[in-house]
Amino acid sequence: MPDTKLTKALKSPRTRALALCGVLIAALFGVAAFVPLPYTVTWPGLTADTLGSYRDRPVLTISGAPLRSTTGELRMVTITATNADQRTSLWHSLQAWFDSKEAVQPTEVVYPQSSPAKANEETAEQMAQSQDSATAAALGYLHLSPDQVKVKVDLGDVGGPSAGQMLALGIVDKLAGDGRGGDLTGGLTIAGTGTIDKDGTVGPVGGVPLKTQAAARDGATVFLVPKDECTDAKVNTPKTLRLVPVGTLAESVAALDALKSGGSVPSC
């Protein structure tokens, strides 16, 4: 026979009210999971060898000085993000939060500009400035005159300032190598990130935990990281990737030289 107390409890107004509230709450959560939120999802992006080509066009075209044949790779690394005007659902944000290959940030942090057009314009300007700074830093390191040596950089529609360090290293390798007839890379695939100033100072850029994954995915075994981002770089670092912190272009060149010779190499 059915439990009389249980039957009465199920028929009580209180029980029915609680059940209705539960259904409504579940419905609200179901709707909220797909409501657009002001967050941007990022993940490992493309990499490009500054000694080679990108989309069938040479990344570096240098004139006014003899060039070397090079081996190995010097890869700049990017992250990819949802569009500036694209909102991410709560469900997608939660998925990305628990996925080591994605990151979630407030859209205003990733895109401080007020519109997608302005965002694209600013990242293009940052890339142009990065190219100029990389050229100045590399030629200054080599004591070459920018009036004689001209450098053209072609990375298509890739924007932002983070390729600076690797562009400068690519210019140095193509013009002088290690200064003893060898390559900077020692035949290895080296990746890295970091802004660069005209005086050769390497600065932080953000997104390093995702960039290390992109680097390892594309075959890099060494990653040059700005000193200030060592802690971030150690988050979910691929086991095959060696982190090397640097603060200047000269330190980057010295670290690569030490890697080849078996000397002391800084680590995070």
C-alpha positions, -999 to 999 in steps of 0.1 A, spaced: 0 0 0 12 35 -7 27 55 22 -1 78 34 23 104 48 44 105 16 12 109 -5 0 138 16 35 154 15 35 152 -23 1 168 -25 9 196 -1 11 232 -14 46 236 0 59 206 -19 42 218 -51 57 253 -47 92 239 -41 89 217 -72 77 247 -93 106 268 -80 130 240 -89 117 239 -124 119 277 -128 154 278 -115 165 250 -138 149 269 -167 167 301 -157 200 284 -156 193 268 -190 186 302 -205 215 319 -188 239 293 -201 234 307 -236 230 344 -228 259 364 -244 284 377 -219 311 404 -223 340 379 -223 365 369 -250 379 334 -254 415 330 -266 434 300 -277 468 291 -293 472 308 -327 495 305 -357 533 306 -357 555 318 -385 592 313 -391 609 347 -394 637 331 -414 612 316 -439 579 326 -455 543 332 -444 516 325 -469 542 319 -496 559 353 -491 592 358 -474 588 373 -439 620 392 -441 633 409 -472 667 426 -466 687 447 -490 719 467 -488 741 439 -472 751 404 -480 728 377 -466 735 343 -452 718 310 -458 702 298 -426 691 265 -410 666 260 -382 637 282 -375 629 313 -354 592 313 -349 570 342 -338 539 330 -320 503 344 -318 471 337 -300 437 338 -316 406 354 -300 369 356 -306 360 388 -324 358 421 -306 320 423 -313 314 387 -305 299 378 -271 306 345 -254 279 324 -237 282 313 -201 284 277 -212 312 284 -236 330 305 -210 328 277 -184 341 252 -210 370 275 -218 377 281 -181 384 244 -175 403 239 -208 440 244 -205 441 252 -243 418 282 -239 415 313 -217 387 336 -208 391 374 -202 368 404 -201 364 417 -237 375 452 -226 408 438 -215 415 421 -248 399 448 -269 401 481 -251 390 498 -283 354 507 -288 349 489 -321 363 460 -341 375 484 -368 395 504 -343 408 472 -328 421 461 -362 436 495 -368 454 496 -335 469 461 -339 481 469 -374 498 501 -360 514 480 -333 528 456 -358 542 484 -379 559 499 -349 572 465 -339 587 460 -373 605 494 -371 617 487 -336 629 452 -345 648 466 -375 664 493 -355 673 470 -326 689 444 -349 709 469 -370 720 486 -338 732 453 -324 751 446 -355 764 482 -358 749 486 -393 735 518 -407 698 519 -414 706 543 -443 723 514 -461 705 483 -449 667 482 -456 644 456 -441 609 448 -452 586 426 -431 556 408 -444 534 389 -420 501 395 -438 473 405 -415 490 395 -383 488 423 -359 501 434 -325 536 440 -311 546 406 -298 566 394 -328 593 421 -322 619 399 -305 617 371 -331 618 395 -360 650 411 -346 666 377 -342 656 368 -377 673 399 -391 705 392 -370 706 356 -382 702 365 -418 729 392 -417 755 378 -393 744 345 -377 764 338 -346 793 359 -359 815 328 -364 799 315 -395 771 295 -378 734 300 -373 718 314 -342 694 284 -340 720 257 -342 696 240 -366 668 239 -339 633 252 -341 633 282 -316 601 300 -308 595 331 -287 575 362 -280 581 397 -266 580 433 -277 612 450 -286 624 486 -282 648 502 -306 675 498 -279 669 461 -279 649 458 -247 625 428 -247 592 435 -230 561 414 -219 532 408 -241 506 385 -224 490 353 -234 522 333 -229 506 301 -216 488 298 -248 517 308 -270 539 280 -255 513 255 -266 513 269 -301 551 268 -302 553 232 -291 525 222 -315 546 236 -344 578 218 -334 597 243 -312 618 228 -284 630 262 -270 609 292 -261 624 326 -255 602 344 -230 604 380 -215 619 378 -180 588 394 -165 566 366 -178 585 336 -165 558 328 -139 530 329 -166 551 308 -190 553 279 -165 515 275 -165 507 243 -185 541 244 -202 544 215 -227 570 190 -215 590 192 -247 595 229 -244 625 246 -227 618 281 -213 646 306 -216 640 341 -200 656 371 -217 655 408 -212 674 422 -242 682 412 -278 718 407 -267 707 383 -240 686 364 -265 716 360 -289 738 350 -259 713 324 -247 710 308 -282 748 307 -284 750 290 -250 724 264 -261 746 255 -291 779 253 -271 765 236 -240 771 267 -219 750 281 -190 715 289 -202 691 309 -180 658 292 -171 624 301 -155 
